[in-house]
Amino acid sequence: MGKHFDVAQCSNPYEKRVERSRNPATSLSAPTLTRRGLSGAETRQRHHIPKRYSSNLLVLPASSTIRALDWITTVAIDFSNPWLIAMALNTVLLGLAWLAPKALLTPAGLVHAWVLGVLIWGSLGWQGYTVVMVYFLVGSAVTRIGLAQKEAAGIAEKRSGARGPENVWGSALIGALCALGLLVLPATDIEGRSLLLLGYVASFATKLSDTTASEVGKAYGKRTFLITTLQAVPRGTEGAVSLEGTLAGAVASVAIALVGWAVGMIDPLGIGLCIVAALVATTVESVIGATLQDQWDWLTNELVNVINTLVGAIAAIGLALLIRLVAGV
């Protein structure tokens, strides 16, 4: 994970062939046949080459073929570059998203999602990309749960749930920073890389837990309480929690943690750490919503989401370090 072949260090298997094609002494020309015991005239006669044609023409097909093979190999190496794959893949997927009948992203959101997708695939490969795609698809789906009812009550997400740039980075900034950290850390730093991978998965487990708890609670919560006072409040109130939403959020964090484990980013212990971290972070987010968000205008939902995912990543990494310290690893 995070390890890619360094193309610059790989020798080109066709370099020597190209050099041979440029060297008359080793090319597939008439002189080569002469060295095998045939004179120029015998060569032309045996291979039915008209005398008026120079034997040097034999070099052209071989040289052209070798150059074509060299070009094909170069292209194949280029497309083994994860960043090129990331750009091509995200262009296709976001093109399909643009054509989808129900917008999942705003036009600006598509551009920012493209940048995020390229970053994640380029640094973490298909494994990291799978985690963020599961988050995005499931998160978009739960946003539409009971949408008509939530819109009628005035508590639905704006733009019917279509994500803009602020939503993209509010949800994925911490995960993207973990991915960038993996680009910087050397491959030999196994412990550091494992912690950043854990933080990456935990950030998305936290965010999906928060999104699911909020959307399910607004749609199906029978009784909602302010987390700081346990006072009954209407659905959609900042800092409110419900049993239905809390349980749904826990399931969502388990789902992302299992995906992270299935693709090899975290170990079984990491699953539990992500679940606990998500619970801690969503609780902190609810407290912030109940106490501070209404008082400070600059504390937007998107900024709270960044704080939420940051707490989730830090909690998971902190718990992992504590366990290692206690275990003496």
Number of C-alpha atoms within 10 A of each C-alpha: 17 18 12 13 11 8 12 7 7 9 8 14 10 16 13 10 19 19 14 16 22 13 11 15 12 13 22 19 19 22 20 14 15 14 10 9 11 15 14 15 13 14 17 17 12 10 8 9 15 11 11 6 10 11 16 13 11 16 16 14 12 17 19 13 13 19 17 12 15 18 13 12 15 14 11 11 14 14 14 14 15 20 18 15 17 25 17 13 16 21 17 13 14 17 12 11 16 16 10 10 8 11 15 21 23 18 15 13 19 23 17 19 23 20 14 22 24 24 22 26 25 24 26 24 20 16 19 27 20 18 25 26 12 16 25 18 11 17 20 20 14 19 21 18 17 15 19 13 13 20 13 9 12 11 16 22 15 11 12 17 21 18 22 21 18 15 21 18 20 21 29 25 18 25 28 19 16 24 24 17 16 23 16 10 14 13 14 8 10 10 11 15 23 19 22 25 28 28 32 32 30 37 35 30 36 35 29 32 30 29 24 28 27 29 28 23 25 28 24 15 20 13 15 23 18 21 21 14 9 11 10 14 15 14 23 20 16 22 24 27 26 23 17 19 26 22 15 22 29 22 18 27 31 22 21 29 29 24 23 29 20 14 15 14 24 25 17 13 10 26 25 16 25 33 27 21 28 34 22 17 29 29 18 19 23 22 18 20 23 19 15 13 19 13 10 9 8 9 14 13 16 16 15 19 25 22 20 27 32 23 24 33 31 20 23 30 24 16 16 17 15 12 12 11 10 8 8 7 7
